[in-house]
């Protein structure tokens, strides 16, 4: 009987190790998110620079692929690699301008998403079903777009960092406060 208890205890200890590491990751991620929210400008610039570096590397990889595999679509692959390099270099050389441009794209996404959600809410309501979540989501999207647009282009220098920080904070809090049983449900 003692052997069984010891084995169960060892199994429980082995199972709790990944959970403990996920909790530590949750704390780190939450703290990093708070730092990003507090210093949203720096987080925005870091994010834009990272995107620029990744695009530059993707363009270089595309060029390597063009010269390594000279089969079909050579011109299109060459042009797409060049576009990645140009956009990546532009973001690296002018991260503030890149952040303002990316923020404008985010606003367009919020506007389009808001209009589509409101249209979906109206359609659902005509079917006799409550479209409250769609309606609320649509209004929230339009409100966020209006909020960012009222201060644009200045908001473009901090909105991305704020959004990244909020995502990191809530991702970390989710890891920190999720019941440990959830982590076991997704084991292979």
N, C-alpha and C positions, 0 to 999 in steps of 0.2 A: 504494500500500500504506500509506503514511504517513497518507493521508486516512482510510482505513478505521480505522486504529488510533485516530486522533484522534476519530472519530465514536463508536467503541465506548467510548472513555474518557469522552466527554461523556455518552453514554447511561447509562453506569454511575454517573457523578456525579449525574445527574438522578434515577436510581432510588434512590440511597442517601440523598438528601435527606429523603424522608419517613421512612425508617428511622431516620436520625439524630434527627429530631424525636420519633419514637416512643420512642427510647431516653432522650432528655431528659425526655419526659413520664413514662417509667417511673421515672426517678430521682426526679422531683418527687413522683410518686404514692407511691412507696415511703417517702420521707422524711415526707410528710404522713401516711401510714398509721402510721408509727412514732410520730409526735407524737400522733396520735389514740389510740394504744394507751397511751402514757405518761400522757396527760391524758384518760382515758376519761370522766370526769365532764363535762368541758368539751365533749368531742366529742358526748356524749349530749345535753347541753343544746342545742348548736348544731343537731344533727340534729332534735330535737323541735321547736325553734323554726322551722326550715326547713319541716318538715312542716306546722306550724301556719300559717305564712304561705302556703304553697301551697294548703292547704285553704281558707283565707280568700279568696284570689284566685279559686279555683275556684268558691266560692259566689257571689262578686260577679259573676263571668262568667255563672253560671247565672241570676242575677237579671236581668242585662242581656239575656240571651237570652229570658227569660220576657216581658219588656216589649217586646222587639223583634219577637218572633214569637208572636203570641197565638193560635196554632192549637190543636192538641189537647194534652192532658196538662198544662194550665196549672197546675193545683193540685199535681200530683206534682212538676213541675219546680220550682215555687215552694218546696215543702216540702224537696226534696232540696238546693236552694240554701241554704235556711235551716239545714239540718242541717250542711252543709259549713261555713257561717259560724260556727255555734255551736261545733262541734268544733275548728275552727281557732282561734277566739278562746280557747277553754278551754286549748288547748295553749300558746298564746302567754302567757296570763295565769298559768298554773301549769305550767311545763315539767317540774318535778320530778314532780308528780302525773301528768302526761301520760306521762313516761318510765316510771314505775312501772306504769301501765296498759298501755302498749304492751309492756313486758317481760312482763307476765302473758299477753298475747295470743301473744307469741313462745313462751312456755313451753307454752301450749296447743297451738300448732302443732308444737313438738318432741314433745310427748306423743302427739298424734294421728299424726304421721309415724312415730314409733318403733313404736307399736302396729301400724300398717298395714304397715310394713316387716317386722316380725316375723311377722305373719300371712302376708305374701307369701312369706317365707322358708320357713315351714312348708308352704305350698301347693306351692312349687317343689320342696321336698325330697320330698314325696309323689309327685311326678311323676318322681322319680329323677334330678333335676338338682341340682347344687350351688347352694344359695341363700346361700352364705357372705357375699357382698357385701351382700345384703339384710339378713341377720342382723346383720352388723357395723354397718351403717348404722342399723338399728333400735336396737341397744344404745347406739350413740353418741348418737342422738337422746334416748333415755330418760336416759342419763347426763348430758347437757347440761341437760335439763329438771330433773333432780334437783339438779344443782349450782346452778342458778339459784334453784330453789325453796327450797333450804335457807337461803339468805341473803336471801330476798325479805321485805320490800320494799326493803331496802338495795341489793341487787344491781340493782334497777331503775334506780338512779341512774348506773350505769356500764356495764352489759352492752351497751346499744345502741352506745355509743361504741367499746367493745372490738370488737364484731362489725364495725362500719364500718371501724375501723382495720385489722383483720386482712384484710378484703376489699380495702382500698386497698393494703396492703402486698403481698399476693400478686398483685393486678392489676398493680401496678408492677413487681414482680419478673418477671412473665410478659412484659411488654413489654421489660424490660431484657435478659433472657437468652434470649428466643426466637430461633431461627435466622432470619437475615434473609430466607431463601428463603420462609418462611411468609408474610411480608408481601406478597410478590409474587404469591402464589397467589390472593389475594383481590382483585387489581386488577380494575377493570371492563373 
